[in-house]
């Protein structure tokens, strides 16, 4: 089983454990995951995406140092596109 799948299982288990006390209360307490849960997922996704871009760029710069400038420029453009999509998703989450 891959590391990603294990992390997904761990995340789901943690969410279930955290919601059990709130669901056990009387009085109709409900958990609202709309805005804040979505914003957290957006930030986690953006962080993972930018870290993968950085990792791949550094590895490729180490293998071919003569094209480091081109790789760095492409990495910055890709990271900026991810950040733009992240800001858009955050605005959608909070409206």
SVG drawing of the C-alpha trace seen along z (x, -y; Angstrom):
<svg xmlns="http://www.w3.org/2000/svg" viewBox="-32 -36 58 38">
<polyline fill="none" stroke="black" stroke-width="0.4" points="0.0,0.0 1.4,-3.4 2.2,-6.1 -0.5,-8.4 -3.2,-5.8 -1.9,-5.3 -2.1,-9.0 -5.6,-9.1 -6.7,-6.4 -5.0,-8.1 -6.8,-11.4 -10.2,-9.7 -9.6,-7.9 -8.6,-11.2 -11.7,-13.0 -13.9,-10.2 -12.2,-10.3 -12.6,-14.1 -16.3,-14.1 -17.4,-11.4 -17.5,-13.6 -19.4,-16.3 -22.0,-13.9 -22.5,-12.4 -23.7,-15.7 -27.4,-16.2 -29.2,-19.2 -28.7,-18.7 -25.2,-19.9 -24.0,-19.6 -20.5,-20.0 -20.1,-22.5 -17.3,-21.6 -18.3,-24.0 -15.8,-26.9 -13.0,-26.0 -12.7,-22.4 -12.6,-23.3 -10.0,-26.0 -7.8,-23.6 -8.0,-21.1 -7.1,-23.8 -4.0,-24.8 -2.9,-21.2 -3.2,-20.5 -1.3,-23.7 1.5,-22.9 1.8,-19.4 1.8,-20.6 4.4,-23.3 6.6,-20.9 6.5,-18.4 7.4,-21.1 10.3,-22.2 11.6,-18.6 11.5,-17.8 13.2,-21.1 16.0,-20.6 16.6,-17.1 16.7,-18.1 19.0,-21.0 21.4,-18.6 21.4,-16.3 21.8,-19.0 23.3,-22.2 23.7,-23.9 19.9,-24.3 19.3,-25.4 18.2,-28.9 15.5,-27.5 14.3,-25.0 14.2,-27.7 12.0,-30.0 9.6,-27.2 9.4,-26.2 8.5,-29.8 5.8,-30.1 4.3,-26.7 4.3,-27.7 2.7,-31.0 -0.1,-29.2 -0.7,-26.9 -0.9,-29.9 -3.3,-31.7 -5.6,-28.7 -5.3,-28.4 -6.3,-32.0 -9.3,-31.5 -10.3,-28.3 -10.0,-30.1 -12.3,-32.9 -14.8,-30.4 -14.6,-28.6 -15.3,-31.8 -18.1,-33.2"/>
</svg>
